[in-house]
Amino acid sequence: MMPYFHISEPPELAAFRTGKPDATWTDLKATMNVNLAVKSAVPKKGGGLCIYCEQKLIDKFDFQVEHFEPKKGDKNSTYTPSEPNWAIYWNNLLPACLGGTAPRSNMPILISDSESRVYTSKNNISCGQFKGEKKPKDGFIPPEKISSTEVIFLYEVDGKMKFNQNAKNLRELNKAAVDKHIELLNLNCDRLKRARAKFAILLEDEFAIAQQSDEDVSDLIENWLTPNSDGLLDQPFFSLILSRYKNLVAQAET
């Protein structure tokens, strides 16, 4: 689960919401300039990674705008005055992958990690596709409660993620809440575990090379965890990097 990078609402969306407060998601998508602005800005909320599983997003092939609070299909124009129109509310729009449902026929051959993205079985569906119309109150952790510095998730050798019971600044999180979140999004499905385990090996190799070349490894890790000039992270699996190299990150900040 990614921390939430605070990105300003596109002015096109703000104007659209003001002019059409009861608009549906279909209405938004049909308004080209607003749709393009949203699709361009939303990925930066996760640094170009899926807010749930943290794989890199690939425009047109493995990316969608996720509604954390369900938008109720296209019947969302009736909402109570006490809550926003979730379909077009900026804080409710999150970057997500297709949860392992991308058609194999659509995936470009050059994408090296395509096996972790295409559909294999219903047991390997995750993220928004697995979440469906369930609401945050069912047990999902809001992205703003995920720290970009605190190690909340730990990762085993096989890529399985679990709660870090030694974490200090948990923002009211606990093992039961984290376990429920992982379960509701199927974040420990075999497909994602394999992808994380493979990436961890590549990361260790790159780290070892940096050490051998006398490169400042603290700077390397900071680069892994900091969005580039385009607002995107160069590496996937943000929380795995944070988990494995937290101590060196702390050293770099002192």
N, C-alpha and C positions, 0 to 999 in steps of 0.2 A: 504494500500500500504506500503510495507516494505522499510526501508532504505537499501542501498546497502552496504554489507560488502565486502571490497576489498580482494579478494582471488587471489593468484598468479595463473597464467595459468599453468596447468599441463605440464611438459616437454614433455610428450608424444604427447599432442596436438600441442605444438609449433613445434616439429620436423615434425609432420604430415603436418601441414600447409606449412612449408618450402619446404617439399618434393613434396606436391601435392596442390599447391595454388588454383587450379581450382576444387578441390574435392567437391562433393556434400555431403549432410547430410547422404545419403544412403551409400556413400563411407566410411564416418567416422564410422557409426554404424557397418559396415562390418569389420572394423579393430578392433579386439577384445581389444587389450591393450589400444588403444586410447578411445574406447567407455567406457570401465570400468573406466578409469581415469577421463573422463568427468563426468560420472554419479556419481562418488564418490565426486568430487570437487564442482560441480555446486550447490548442495543443501546448501553448507556452505555460499554461497553468500547471502542467506536469513536466515541464522542460522537454516536451516532445516524447514523453513516455506515457503509457497507459496508467491512469491514476490508480488502478487496482493491481494489475500484475507486474507493471513496470517494464514491460517489453517496449522496444522502440515502435512508435507509430509510423505507418507507411501510408501516405496520402493516396487515396483511391483504391488501395488494396487491403489495408488493415487499420482502419481508423473510422471512428464514428463519434458524434457528440452524444455523450451520456447524460441523461437526466437523473441526478442522484435522488431527488424526490420525483417519483413517476409523474409523467405529464398526462396520464390518463388517455393514451392514444391520441386521437384528434378531437376528443370531446372535452377539451379543457377550457373552453371559453366561459364556463360557469364555475366560478371559484368564490370563496368567501372573502369579505373585506379584510379579514384578519390575516390572510396569507397572500403571497404574491401569485401571479400567474406562472406556475412552475415551468410551463413550456418555453417561455421566453425570458425567464428571470436569470440574469447573468451569473449570479452566484450558484445557480443550480446546474449550469452547463459545464460538464467536465470532459476531459479527453480520455477516450477509451479505445482499446483494440476491439476486434470482432470476437474475442473470447474463444478462439479456436474454431470458428465457423467459416473462415475464409475458404471459398471454393479453390481447390487445387488448380483448376483450369485458368483461374484469374491471376495466379501468383507468378510474377516474373521469375525466370530461371536464375537470374543473377542474385536473387535474395538468398543469402547463404543460410539463414535460419528459417527458411520457409516451412520446415517440418514442424516447427513449434507454433505455427500459425494456422495451418490448414485443418479442415475437419477430418477427424479420424473416428471418433465415436462420441456418443452423448456423455459418456463418463469424463471426457476431456474438455467439455465446454466449461467456460469460466467467465468471470467478470460480469459485464452488463447482461450478456446473454443468459447466464445462469441466474443472475439476480432477478431478471424479469420485472414484474410489477410490484415486487415487495418494497415496502417503505422503510426509510431509515429507522423508524421506531421498532422494526422487527429485529434489529440487532446490528445494523451496519455502523461502522465508525466514521463519523464525518471527517473529511480530509483535513479540515483545519485543526483537528486534534492530534494529527500526526506531526511530530517534531522533525525538523530537518537536521537536528544535531543529536538528539537522544536516540540511543539504540533500543528500539521497541521490539524489533524482530531479530531473531537469530536464525541461522541456516545450517542445517546438517549437511554432511558430505553428499548425500543423495539429492540435495536441493530442497528438502522439506523445510518450510518456514514454521517458526514457533514463537511463542511469547518469551521475551527476555524478562525473567522474574527479578533480575537485579537492576532493572531500569529505575531511575530515580524520579525524573520529572514526567510522570505519566498522564497528567491532565485527566485524572479520574478513570483512566483505563486500568483494566485488570486482566488476569489470565482468562477468565470466563468470557469477557467481552471480546478479547482478541481471538480466542478460539472460535467463538460464534461467528465473528466477521469472516475469518478464513473459511469456515464451513459454508456460509451463505454465498460466498463468491467462488467456492471450489478452487481456492488458490493453491491447494496441494494436490491437484490432479497430476497424473503421471507426466502429461505433456509439459507442464510448467516446471515440475521438479527436474526433468531432464534438461530443459533449457537453462535453468539456473545452475545446475551442477556443471554443465558444459562451459557456461560463462565464467564460473568461479575458477576453473582450470586456466582459461585464457587470461584471466585477470592476474592470477598468480605468476604466470609466465612473464607477462609484461612487467609486473612488479620486480621480479627477479632480474630481468634484463636491466631495468633502471638502476637497481642496486649495484649491479656489476659494472655499470658505466659511470658510477659515482654521480648519477643524477640525483637531484634533491627530491626524494620520494614523497616528502610532505607536500611539495608543490604539485607533484603528479596527482596525488590523491585529491587535493583541493580542486584541480582541474577536472577530475572525474565527477566531482560533486557540485560544480558550479556551472550554470548555463553559460553558453558562449555568447558572442555578440548578437546572434540571431534568437537568443532566448531559449536555446535547446541544449540538452545535455548530450555529450559525445558518447556516453556509455549508457547501456540499459541497467536495470536492477539497482536503482539508487540505494535502497535500504540494505541490500546485500553488501555493497561497497562500504557503506557506513558501518555495518556490523563487523566486517572483517578488518577494517583499518581505522576504527574509531580512535584508538590511542595515538596513532600517528597524526591524525587530523587535529587532535587536541594539542599535540606538540607544536604543530605548525601555527596554532593560534596564540601560543604563549611566547 
